[in-house]
Amino acid sequence: MANIKDVAKRAGVSVTTVSRVMNNRGYIGKETRKKVEDAMAEMNYFPNQIARALQKSQSYILGVIVPDSNHPFFSELIKYIEMYANEQNYKILICNSLDEPEKESHYISMLRENRVDGIIMCSHTLDIEEYKAVNFPIVTFDRIISERFPYVASDNYRGGEIATTHLIESGCKRLLHISGPLKLDLLANRRADAFKLTCMRHHIEHEIIEGSNDNLTFEYFSEFIENEISGSLSSFDGVFCSNDIVAYALYLHATERGIQVPEQLKIVGYDYHSFTRMLQTPRLTTIKQPVIRIGKVLSSTLINLIETDDEDTINNTIVDVSLVKGQTT
């Protein structure tokens, strides 16, 4: 059976170079990498990841807790978290909290018991003190928990400001924002802050109606709009929605009731995920979160935290957003 020395001899490189290729550590030229990988394939030699994990006391597995992997944004985010993690020889284990505190708490315990190296938290139903009690590498998406835990987020305040300003510049005089639950201290709620302050700065009448994170489906948002917004919808001429699924549900609700979009009602969403890009009629005006970059930064930040084990190197990341002009404004 071939060993690492045999592979090095076949590829014409040192054992150290083969090890670096196997562990994806340090700079390796494309030509050298290909020679090593070709030699490994020819000799049917594959690194024993379990042995490496035991040697380094690492599992090379990252836990990822999301509210619902069925949601287009989180489905896409998971894809890019995994893509970058795989490039660094890590696997991921996905857990759906369904925004239930008991599930989230259970998954944190389960992932630790299964010796994952760290967790990317995209679900945030627990009190901050509960996260602080976890002595474990954690990176959060869209929530500040502690100075010990780095976070990654899109520029939510700027996104809210861009969306609201666009509606005002499009001629809207009375605006509505359909937000997420504001009782949670989430960075996504900065969108509502920006909406309110931008309206006040321009002397625009406005209102905020809170949605829920308990259910992120199209069916839920359609029912929510019917029960909570339908009666007052005609009094608004512009709506900034907290995500694109809400925006599309609102568009259908309005058009079914004879409200013309964008002539009578202008709508701006938030996310620009695969669902939004698939829509042709209408093409939503929305705020784009660069999900590829967010996924990569979440993975790289956690892996860096795991491998350096140095809290002094913790870096938080705010990612820029942009307006995508569609047919709803």
C-alpha positions as CSV (number, residue, x, y, z in Angstrom):
1,M,0.0,0.0,0.0
2,A,1.3,3.4,-1.0
3,N,2.3,5.9,1.7
4,I,3.1,9.6,1.7
5,K,6.8,9.0,0.8
6,D,5.8,7.1,-2.3
7,V,3.5,9.9,-3.4
8,A,6.3,12.4,-2.9
9,K,8.7,10.3,-4.9
10,R,6.2,9.8,-7.7
11,A,5.4,13.6,-7.9
12,G,9.0,14.6,-7.5
13,V,8.4,16.8,-4.5
14,S,9.1,16.7,-0.8
15,V,7.0,14.9,1.8
16,T,6.3,18.3,3.3
17,T,4.8,19.6,0.0
18,V,2.5,16.5,-0.2
19,S,1.4,17.2,3.4
20,R,0.7,20.8,2.6
21,V,-1.4,19.8,-0.4
22,M,-3.3,17.3,1.6
23,N,-4.0,19.8,4.4
24,N,-4.5,22.7,2.1
25,R,-2.0,24.8,4.1
26,G,0.4,27.4,2.8
27,Y,0.9,28.5,-0.8
28,I,1.2,25.7,-3.4
29,G,1.6,26.5,-7.1
30,K,-1.1,25.1,-9.4
31,E,1.4,22.9,-11.3
32,T,2.9,21.5,-8.1
33,R,-0.6,20.8,-6.7
34,K,-1.7,19.0,-9.8
35,K,1.4,16.8,-9.8
36,V,0.8,15.8,-6.2
37,E,-3.0,15.2,-6.8
38,D,-2.2,13.2,-10.0
39,A,0.3,11.1,-8.1
40,M,-2.2,10.4,-5.3
41,A,-4.9,9.4,-7.8
42,E,-2.5,7.1,-9.7
43,M,-1.4,5.4,-6.5
44,N,-4.9,5.3,-5.0
45,Y,-3.6,7.2,-2.0
46,F,-6.1,9.2,0.0
47,P,-5.3,11.0,3.3
48,N,-6.9,9.5,6.3
49,Q,-9.0,12.4,7.7
50,I,-10.0,10.5,10.8
51,A,-6.3,9.9,11.7
52,R,-5.5,13.5,11.1
53,A,-8.4,14.7,13.2
54,L,-7.4,12.5,16.1
55,Q,-3.8,13.7,15.9
56,K,-4.8,17.3,15.9
57,S,-7.8,16.9,18.3
58,Q,-10.0,18.3,15.5
59,S,-13.0,16.9,13.7
60,Y,-12.7,19.3,10.7
61,I,-16.5,19.6,10.9
62,L,-18.3,23.0,11.3
63,G,-21.9,23.2,12.7
64,V,-24.3,25.6,10.9
65,I,-27.6,26.4,12.7
66,V,-30.1,28.2,10.5
67,P,-33.8,29.1,11.0
68,D,-34.9,27.1,8.0
69,S,-32.8,25.7,5.2
70,N,-35.9,25.8,3.0
71,H,-35.8,29.6,2.9
72,P,-34.1,30.7,-0.4
73,F,-31.6,33.0,1.4
74,F,-30.4,30.5,3.9
75,S,-30.4,27.7,1.3
76,E,-28.0,29.8,-0.8
77,L,-26.0,30.9,2.2
78,I,-25.4,27.3,3.3
79,K,-24.2,26.5,-0.2
80,Y,-21.4,29.2,-0.1
81,I,-20.5,28.4,3.6
82,E,-20.0,24.8,2.5
83,M,-18.2,25.7,-0.7
84,Y,-15.5,27.7,1.2
85,A,-15.3,25.2,4.1
86,N,-14.7,22.4,1.7
87,E,-11.8,24.3,0.1
88,Q,-10.2,24.3,3.5
89,N,-10.9,20.6,4.0
90,Y,-13.8,21.1,6.4
91,K,-17.2,19.6,6.3
92,I,-20.4,21.1,7.6
93,L,-23.3,19.8,9.7
94,I,-26.6,21.7,9.1
95,C,-29.3,22.1,11.8
96,N,-32.7,23.8,11.3
97,S,-33.9,25.5,14.5
98,L,-37.2,26.5,13.0
99,D,-36.8,29.6,15.3
100,E,-37.6,27.5,18.3
101,P,-35.4,28.2,21.4
102,E,-35.6,24.6,22.6
103,K,-34.3,23.3,19.2
104,E,-31.6,25.9,19.0
105,S,-30.3,25.1,22.5
106,H,-30.5,21.3,21.8
107,Y,-28.5,21.7,18.6
108,I,-25.8,23.7,20.3
109,S,-25.4,20.9,22.8
110,M,-25.6,18.2,20.2
111,L,-23.0,19.8,18.0
112,R,-20.6,20.1,20.9
113,E,-21.2,16.5,22.0
114,N,-20.4,15.5,18.4
115,R,-17.1,17.4,18.6
116,V,-17.6,19.9,15.8
117,D,-14.8,22.5,15.8
118,G,-17.1,25.5,15.9
119,I,-20.5,26.8,15.0
120,I,-21.9,29.4,12.6
121,M,-25.0,30.8,14.2
122,C,-27.6,32.1,11.7
123,S,-30.5,31.4,14.1
124,H,-30.9,33.7,17.2
125,T,-33.7,32.8,19.5
126,L,-31.8,32.5,22.8
127,D,-30.9,35.3,25.2
128,I,-27.4,36.7,24.8
129,E,-26.3,35.4,28.2
130,E,-27.0,31.8,27.1
131,Y,-24.6,32.2,24.1
132,K,-22.0,33.8,26.4
133,A,-22.0,30.7,28.5
134,V,-20.8,28.6,25.6
135,N,-17.0,28.2,25.8
136,F,-16.7,27.3,22.2
137,P,-15.7,29.0,18.8
138,I,-18.8,30.7,17.4
139,V,-19.4,33.1,14.6
140,T,-22.7,34.8,14.3
141,F,-24.6,36.1,11.3
142,D,-26.6,39.4,11.9
143,R,-26.3,39.4,15.7
144,I,-23.8,40.8,18.2
145,I,-23.5,38.4,21.1
146,S,-20.1,39.2,22.8
147,E,-16.7,40.5,22.0
148,R,-15.5,36.9,22.2
149,F,-17.7,36.0,19.2
150,P,-17.1,37.7,15.8
151,Y,-20.1,38.5,13.7
152,V,-20.7,38.9,10.0
153,A,-23.6,41.0,8.6
154,S,-24.6,43.0,5.6
155,D,-24.8,46.8,6.1
156,N,-28.4,46.6,7.4
157,Y,-28.7,50.3,8.2
158,R,-27.4,51.4,4.8
159,G,-29.8,48.9,3.2
160,G,-32.7,50.4,5.0
161,E,-31.6,53.9,4.1
162,I,-31.1,53.1,0.4
163,A,-34.5,51.4,0.2
164,T,-36.4,54.2,2.0
165,T,-34.6,56.9,0.1
166,H,-35.4,55.2,-3.2
167,L,-39.1,55.1,-2.4
168,I,-39.1,58.8,-1.4
169,E,-37.3,59.8,-4.5
170,S,-39.8,57.8,-6.5
171,G,-42.5,60.1,-5.2
172,C,-43.9,58.2,-2.2
173,K,-45.5,60.3,0.5
174,R,-46.7,57.7,3.0
175,L,-44.6,54.7,3.7
176,L,-44.9,51.4,5.5
177,H,-42.1,49.1,6.6
178,I,-42.9,45.4,7.2
179,S,-40.1,44.4,9.6
180,G,-39.0,41.3,11.4
181,P,-39.6,41.0,15.2
182,L,-38.0,44.1,16.8
183,K,-38.0,42.6,20.3
184,L,-34.9,40.6,19.4
185,D,-31.6,42.6,19.3
186,L,-30.7,41.6,15.7
187,L,-28.6,43.7,13.4
188,A,-31.3,43.2,10.7
189,N,-33.4,45.5,12.8
190,R,-31.2,48.4,11.8
191,R,-33.2,48.4,8.6
192,A,-36.2,49.5,10.6
193,D,-34.1,52.2,12.4
194,A,-32.9,53.5,9.0
195,F,-36.4,53.5,7.6
196,K,-37.8,55.5,10.6
197,L,-34.9,58.1,10.6
198,T,-34.9,58.5,6.9
199,C,-38.7,59.2,6.9
200,M,-38.3,61.7,9.7
201,R,-35.5,63.5,8.0
202,H,-37.7,63.9,4.8
203,H,-40.9,64.6,6.8
204,I,-42.6,61.6,5.4
205,E,-45.5,59.9,7.2
206,H,-44.6,56.4,8.0
207,E,-45.6,53.3,10.0
208,I,-43.8,50.0,11.0
209,I,-45.6,46.7,11.3
210,E,-43.7,43.8,12.9
211,G,-43.8,40.4,11.3
212,S,-42.5,37.2,12.8
213,N,-39.5,34.9,12.4
214,D,-41.4,31.9,13.6
215,N,-42.5,31.1,10.0
216,L,-40.6,32.2,7.0
217,T,-42.8,30.7,4.3
218,F,-44.7,32.3,1.5
219,E,-48.0,30.9,3.0
220,Y,-47.3,32.5,6.3
221,F,-46.5,36.0,4.9
222,S,-49.6,35.8,2.6
223,E,-51.8,35.2,5.7
224,F,-50.0,37.8,7.7
225,I,-50.6,40.5,5.0
226,E,-54.3,39.5,4.7
227,N,-54.8,39.7,8.5
228,E,-52.5,42.5,9.5
229,I,-52.0,44.8,6.5
230,S,-54.8,44.4,4.0
231,G,-57.3,46.8,5.7
232,S,-54.8,49.7,5.7
233,L,-52.8,49.0,2.6
234,S,-54.6,51.5,0.4
235,S,-53.5,54.3,2.7
236,F,-49.8,53.7,1.7
237,D,-48.1,54.4,-1.6
238,G,-44.8,52.7,-0.8
239,V,-43.7,49.7,1.2
240,F,-40.2,48.5,2.3
241,C,-40.4,44.8,3.1
242,S,-37.9,43.0,5.3
243,N,-37.3,40.3,2.8
244,D,-38.2,39.4,-0.8
245,I,-40.8,36.7,0.0
246,V,-42.8,39.3,1.9
247,A,-42.4,41.7,-1.0
248,Y,-43.7,39.2,-3.5
249,A,-46.6,38.1,-1.3
250,L,-47.5,41.8,-0.9
251,Y,-47.3,42.3,-4.7
252,L,-49.7,39.4,-5.3
253,H,-52.1,40.6,-2.6
254,A,-52.2,44.2,-4.0
255,T,-52.7,43.2,-7.6
256,E,-55.5,40.8,-6.7
257,R,-57.3,43.7,-5.1
258,G,-56.9,46.0,-8.1
259,I,-54.0,48.1,-6.6
260,Q,-51.6,48.7,-9.5
261,V,-47.9,48.2,-8.8
262,P,-45.9,50.4,-9.2
263,E,-48.3,53.1,-10.3
264,Q,-50.4,53.2,-7.0
265,L,-48.1,51.2,-4.7
266,K,-44.3,50.9,-4.9
267,I,-42.6,47.9,-3.2
268,V,-38.9,47.3,-2.2
269,G,-37.7,44.0,-0.9
270,Y,-34.5,42.8,0.8
271,D,-32.1,39.9,0.0
272,Y,-32.0,39.3,-3.8
273,H,-31.7,35.5,-3.5
274,S,-32.3,32.8,-6.0
275,F,-36.1,33.1,-5.6
276,T,-35.9,36.8,-6.5
277,R,-33.6,36.3,-9.5
278,M,-36.0,33.6,-10.8
279,L,-39.0,36.0,-10.9
280,Q,-39.6,37.6,-14.3
281,T,-43.0,39.2,-13.7
282,P,-42.5,41.3,-11.8
283,R,-38.8,41.7,-11.3
284,L,-38.6,43.0,-7.7
285,T,-36.9,46.1,-6.8
286,T,-34.8,45.0,-3.8
287,I,-31.7,45.4,-1.7
288,K,-29.0,42.9,-2.6
289,Q,-27.1,41.1,0.1
290,P,-23.9,39.6,-1.4
291,V,-24.6,36.1,-0.2
292,I,-21.5,34.6,-1.8
293,R,-19.2,37.0,0.1
294,I,-21.2,36.5,3.3
295,G,-20.9,32.7,3.1
296,K,-17.2,32.8,2.5
297,V,-16.5,35.3,5.3
298,L,-18.6,33.3,7.8
299,S,-16.6,30.2,7.0
300,S,-13.2,31.9,6.9
301,T,-13.8,33.8,10.1
302,L,-14.7,30.6,12.0
303,I,-11.9,28.6,10.6
304,N,-9.4,31.3,11.5
305,L,-10.8,31.4,15.0
306,I,-10.5,27.6,15.3
307,E,-7.0,27.4,13.9
308,T,-5.4,30.5,15.7
309,D,-7.3,30.1,19.0
310,D,-6.5,33.8,19.6
311,E,-9.3,36.1,20.6
312,D,-7.1,39.1,19.8
313,T,-7.4,38.3,16.1
314,I,-11.2,38.5,16.1
315,N,-12.5,40.6,13.2
316,N,-16.1,41.6,12.6
317,T,-17.2,42.1,9.1
318,I,-19.9,44.4,7.6
319,V,-20.6,43.7,3.9
320,D,-21.8,46.4,1.5
321,V,-25.3,46.2,0.0
322,S,-26.7,47.7,-3.2
323,L,-30.1,48.5,-4.8
324,V,-31.3,46.3,-7.6
325,K,-33.9,48.3,-9.6
326,G,-36.8,46.1,-10.8
327,Q,-40.4,46.7,-11.9
328,T,-42.1,47.3,-8.5
329,T,-40.9,50.9,-8.1
